[in-house]
């Protein structure tokens, strides 16, 4: 999933020219298995999908899922 963020602005020297800055936010596919992540998330089995981990932790980003899994393990 790729989301695009556009920031429009005007050049001070040429106010008629509009410029855009485009950034991308990338998110891992929900069918990615834990064993295929660059660093598997402790507390979940190797065949657990990222979708299942997101549902169990209530988080979306891989970083947040990792932090929530760490808290659940304590």
Secondary structure, DSSP 8 states (H G I E B T S, - for coil): -EEEEEEEEE-SS-TT-EEEEEEEEE---TT-BGGGSSS--TTS-TT-BHHHHHHHHT--SHHHHHHHHHHHH-
